[in-house]
Amino acid sequence: MKTNPLTKNLLPKTFLLSTLFSVLLTAGSISFKNAPKNPEHKLPNGKNEILSFHSVLKDSMNAVVNISTKTIVEHSQKQNRLYNDPFFREFFGHRGQPRQQAPTKKDNALGSGVIISDDGYIVTNNHVIAEADEIMVVINGSNKEHKAKVIGKDKDSDLAVIKIEAKNLEAITLSTIDEVKLGDIVFAIGNPFGVGQTVTQGIVSALNKNHVGINKYENFIQTDASINPGNSGGALIDSRGALIGINAAILSQTGGNHGIGFTIPIDMVRNVVSKLIKDGKVSRGFMGVNISEVNPSLEKLYKHKSGAIITDIQINSPADIAKLQRGDLIYALNGKKIKSPSDLQRMVTSFSPNETIKLSIEREQKTFVKELTLSSLSSSSNILGALTKIEGLRLADLTPKVKKDYQIDLSVTGALIEGVLERSQADLSGFMAGDIIIQIENRRIESVADAKRAFELLKSKTKRVYVNREGFILLLVTK
């Protein structure tokens, strides 16, 4: 087994042997090769030292693959009629019996992936392979293409797992998010613009970034390491060569890199990948609450100054059954501190349905612990209320109380999306709870009645729907 020369001097050999172990895959489960815990964060200070990560990068680069996809394009009836037209066939020299044009394969953009097991399991972004009919993988240092099959994909986290038939691959080592610090030197490895495998350097610019509008469950690592088209699905590693996240997106107005890249953190990767390999899908725990942050005006009402305040509870939901109340402040889950509403959402959805969690709650400045058994979002359709003509969408009028509960500016108008049923048409179209519908085609929306009327009038058409998401106006298209 290879050891990392940087960590070799930091930890005893016996500790390395006890913590670094090979990936072992069995039916329905996966064990990861973990990096040593509690690494030191230090800067070389010798008089004759050159700071180099060559050996670290060499090992890690062998675990990053290039991914290319193809999509089968069906020819339209119009194209086939033209192809079979006698004049067309005579002019272009096609003779014999008329025939239908066979479907053709269209090349799509390239992406990257990371080997997580020695027998061919690879993690990448869902958006890299979502529409693919054929997926090909090329391992670093080889020209051989391996055909990959999809094990599972999860749109909400933008992660997917594919597998190639190969043995003795070099799997990457995995870190944990607790070992990632602001300012750590990091490297992004991927295949930008299809030019071949490339490494760029930067630092961890920020942690726990959300409200970016990229996917549903956001808790990104932000980095200034250059991430460009084709890097999607590639690795972000620390200076030991351990994986700390999967590169997902950049914030750019031109499509080029401006030093603002977002990476899905390793703990989310572990959780989602394990579920995809076990079940082929991700089932997430569901509480049934609306929550808001502890803002400065509310701090004086609570002893704890951070967490998630319950603003509403859905009928017959796990939170309702556990007798949680509006105004309850959830400040810890299973003993782990909750810093914000997004923290609580991320932690709850990391559990599976039917798992029991312990919530630390402050109510009227008294604290207690409440046990709650989670359900699944897909089984909660009975508590979503009346649905609009978009399947799976629950709307609420922006009353003064709703604006106050959701901390929405008083000047904002529209119809609030309170809930989206998982895997419904609304979910597939990209709608999210908290979005505010402000326009449907050319119809201005100021109430739920406006939205329902517009959906009804345009029910047979593909509709452009404009939503306000955290102050950003987005255009979504739905049938």
N, C-alpha and C positions, 0 to 999 in steps of 0.2 A: 504493500500500500504506500502511495506517495504521501509525503507530509509537506506542509507548506513551510518553506524555509523561514518565513517571517514569524510564524507562530511557534516554530520548533524551539526557538530560544526563549519564548515567553512562558511556556507551560511545560511541566514534567512530561517525559515520554509516556509514563504509565497513564497519565491523565488523558493524553491523546488517544492511546489505545482503547481506553474505556469509553471515550465519547465519540470518536470517529468510527462509524460502522457502515458497512456496505448496504446499499439498497436491497431490500428483500421484498419481492412482490409475491403475494399469494392471491388466491381467488377472492376478489372483493375487498382487498386491503392493500395498503402501501406503507412501507417504512422508509423514512428518508435518511440520507447520510448527513448527519448534523455536524456543523462546525463546532469547535471547542467553545465553551461558554466563558463569559467574563473576560474577553480579550482586553489587553492594555491598549490605551490610545496614547501614542507617543510619537515624537519626531526624532529621527537619527541626529546625533550631535557629535559624531566622531570627526576628527580633523581630516581624515582621508577617506570619507565615505561619499558615494554617489547614490542619491536616492533613486532607486530603479525598481520597477515592478515586473521586469521582464519574465522571470520564472513564474510569478503568480499569474500573469496574464496568459502565458502559454498554456497552462493547465486549464484555466477557465475558458479560453477561446475554443478548446477542443470540445467543450460541452455546449457550445452555441452553434446552431445549424441555420442554414438558409432554407426558406420555404417558398415554393412557387405553387400557384393554383391555376386550375383551368375550369371554365364554366361552359357547359353544353348549351349551345344556342340553337333553339328550334327555329326553322325557317317558316315564315308566315305563309298562309294560303296564297297571298298576292305574289310572293316571291316564286312559289311553285307554279302558279298559273303562267307567270312570265317565262319561267324556265321551259315550260312545256308548250309555249306558243310556237306554231310551225315556223313563222318568220324568224323568231328569235333563234330557234334551233338551227335553221338553214344558214342564217347569217354567221353564227358562231361555230358552225361545223358540227353540231350535235345531231347525230342520226340515230336511227333505231327507235325503239318504243319509248314513248314519254315515260318519265319516272319522277318520283318525288325526290327533292334534294334531301340528302341525309343530314341530320344535325351535325353541326361543326363545333369544335372546341375553341373557346376564346381565352387567350392568355390574360391573366389578371396581374395586379401588382404583386411585387415580391414582399416577403416579410421574414421574420426571424422566429426562432424557437429555442428552448433550453432543454437539454437532456436531463431528466431527473431520475432515471434508472438505467442500469447497465444493459437491460434487455429491450430498450427502445421506447419508453414512455417519454413524451415531450410536451412541455407546457408552452402555450403561445397565447396571443390575444384572440378572442372570439371574432373580432372584426377582420382578422387576417384570413380566416377559413370559413366564415359564416355562409357565404354564397357559393362555396367551391363544390364542384362535382368531382374533381380530381385534385389530390394534394401530393406534391413531390417534395422530398427532403434531400438535401445534400449536406453531408457531414464535413466539417472543416478539414481541409487537406486532402479531400477526395473529390473526384468528378462523378462518382457513381450516384445515380438518382434512386432513392428508395420511395416506393409508393406507400403513403400513410393512410391509415383508417382513423376515423373520428371515434374517440372513446366517449367523449361528452363535451358539451359546451354550455356556457352560462352567460347570457347577454347582459345580465344585471351587473356582473363584476367585470365583464369583458375578458373572461378567461376561458380557455379551451384546452383539452388534452387530446393529443393524437398519438398514434403508435406506429412504429416501423418494425419490420421483422429483421432484427439484427442482435448480435450478442457482443458482450465484452466492450460496450461503449463506455466512454468516460463521462460519468455523471457528475454534475456540479454539486458542491457542498452548499448547505443551506444555513443561513444565519437566522436570527430572530429579530423582531422589530425593537425589542428592548435594548439590543446592542447597537442600534443605529443612533448616532448623535449628530446634532446640528454642527456642520463644519467638517464632518468626516470626508476624507478624500474618497471619491468613488469613480468607477469606470463604467461607461456604457458600451456594450458589445452588441453588434448587429450587422445588418446588411443594408446600409443606407443607399437609396437610389439604385440598388442592384449592382453596385460596383464591386462587391465582394466584402468579406468580413473586415470590419473596421473597429478600432477602439478609440474612444474619446474620454478625456478626463475632466472632472469637475469636483464639486463638493455637494454635500447635502445642504440645499438652500433653505428648506423648510420641511416640517413634518405635519402630519394630520391635516393636509389641505383638502377642503371639501367645497361644495357649492361652485364647482368648476363647470358642471353641466355636461360631463363626459359620459358618466354612467350612473347607475342608480345608487350604488353603495360606494361612496367616495371617501377615501382616507389616504390620499396620495402622499408619497415622498416627492418633494420638488427638488430638482437638480439643475445646475447650469451645464452639466456635461451635454455636449451636442447630441441631440436626438432628432433624426430626420426621417422622412418617409422611407420605409424599409427596415427601420430600427424596431418597429412595432413587434412585440413578442420577444424581443431580445432581453439580455440580462443587464441588470445594474448590480455591480459587485463592489464589495469593500476592498480595502488594501490588502486583505488576506486572500482574496479570491473567492470569498463566500458570497452567495446570492442574497441580496437584500430586497430585490423586487423585480418585477417584469415591466419593462418600458411600454407605455401605453399611448401617450399623446404629447403634443407640444401646444403651447399657446402662441399663435402666430397669425398675423393678418396677411402675410404674403406666402405662407407655405414653407418658408425657410426657418432656420433655427434662430431664435432670439434669446437663448439662454434660459428659457422657462419650459422645462420638461417635466412630465408627470409619470410616476412609476407606481404600480400597484404593489403595496408592501408585502413582504414575505409571509407574514402571519396569515393574511387573507389568501395568499397563493396556496399555502399549506392546506388551509381549511377547504377551499373550493376544489383543489386538485384531489384531495382525499375522497371527497364526496363524489366527484365525477368518475373516478376510477372504481369506486365501490358500487355506485348506483346508476351511473351514466347521466345523472342530473343533480341539481342542487335543490334540496328542500330546506327552507329556512324557517326558523322559529318566528312566531307571531304573537304579539301581546295584545294588540287592539287598542292602542292609545294614540292620541295626538300630543305632542310635546313641544316645549319651547325652552329657551335658555334663561339663565338667571341674569337678567340685565341689571344695570345699576339701580334702576328704580325699584327692583324687587329684592335687592340684596339685604336691605334692612329688615325684611320679613322672615329671613331664614338664617339659621346659625351657619349652615354650609353655604359657601359662596359660589359653588359650581355644581353642575349636574344637569338634570332634565326635569322640568316641571310639567306635570300632567295637566293638559288643558281640556281634554275630552276623552271619554271612554266609550267604546262601542259596546252595544248591548250584547250580552251572552259571550263576550270575548273572554280570554283568560284573565285579563285585568279586571273585568267586571265580576267574574266568578271569585277572584281573589279579594274582592271588595276594596280595590284601590279607589282613590277619590281624586276629583279635580283639585289642583293645588298641592298635591303630594309632590315632594321633591325627591327624586331618585338620585342618590349620590354615590352609590356603589352597587356592583353586581358581583355576587359570589366573592365579596371582599375586595374586588378591584375597583379603584376609584373611577367614577364617571365624571369627565370634565365638561361634557357638552351633550346636547341632544344627538349629534352625529355619533358621538362615542357610544351612547346607549343603543342606537339603531345598529351600529356595526357589531357590537358585542352580542345583542339579542339574535341577530340574523346569522351569527356564527354557530349558534346552537341548532339542533335539529328539532322538528316537531316532537312533542311528547316528552321532551327533556324538562326537568324541573330546575329552576334557578332560584337563587335567594337575592332579593332586592333589599337594600338598605334605604329606608325611607324616613324623611323628616316631614312631620305633620303637626302644625300648630306648635312648632319649636320643640317637639318631642320626637325621639328617634326610636325606630323598631325595625325588625327584619321580617319580611313577608316572603313566603314561598309561593311560587307561581309555576304552573305547568303550561308550557307553550303549546300552541296549536300551529297549524300551517296556514299560510295566507291563501293557498288554493282551496282550503276547506272552509274558508270564512265567508263565502259568497252570501250566506244567509244573513250576515250582519252588515253587508255593504249598503243596504238601503235600495231605493228605487234606482234602476239603471237607465241611462239615457239611450238614445239610438246608437251610440257607439257602445258596443258590448263591453261591459266591465268597468264603466266609468261612473263614479258617484260625484254629483255636483252640489254645491251649496251657494246660496246668495251671500254676497259680501255685506252682511249687516254690520253695524258698528261693533257688536259683540264679537262677531267672527274676525273682524279686522284687529280688534284688540287681542283676542286669543292667539291669533297667528302673527301678530306684530306686523300687520300690513298697513302701509301708509294710507291715511284717510282719503287721499286724492285718487287712489287706484280704483278702477271700476272693472267689472267683468264677472265671470262665474268661477268660483274656486273649485278645483278638483280635490276632494277630500280623500278619495280612495281609488285605486286602480286594481282590478282583479288580475292576479298573476296569470300570464299566458293568454289573456283576452286580446281582442282586436286592439283595444286602447293601449294595452301594454306593448304589443308588438309594434304599434305605431310610434312609441316613444313617449307617451304621456306619463307624467309622474305626479304623485300626491304632492300638493303644494303649488302646482302650476295654476295660473289664472288664465282662463280663456278670454281673450279680448276681442277677437275677430274671427269669423268663419267666412271664407271667401271675401266678399265685399260687404258683409253684414257686421256691423258693430255689435258687440255683445256686452250688455250691462247687467244681465240677470240670468238665472237658470232658465227662466221661461224663454228668453231670447235664444239661448243655446239650443234648447230642445226644439224650438220652432225652426231654427236654421238646419239642424240635423234632419228634421222631418222633411223639410222642403228639398233638401239636397241628398236624400237617402240613397238615390240610385247613382250618384256621382262620386268621383274621387274628390275629396275636399281638402283645401288648404286651411289649416287652423293655426292662428297666431296665438302664442301663449307668452305670458310674463313669468319668467322663472328667475327668482331672486334679482329682479330688476333688469334682466336681459330679455329681449324679445326674440323668441325662437319661432321658426316656421316648421310645423309638422304636417305630414300628409297622411290622410287616412281614407279608407273606403266607406 
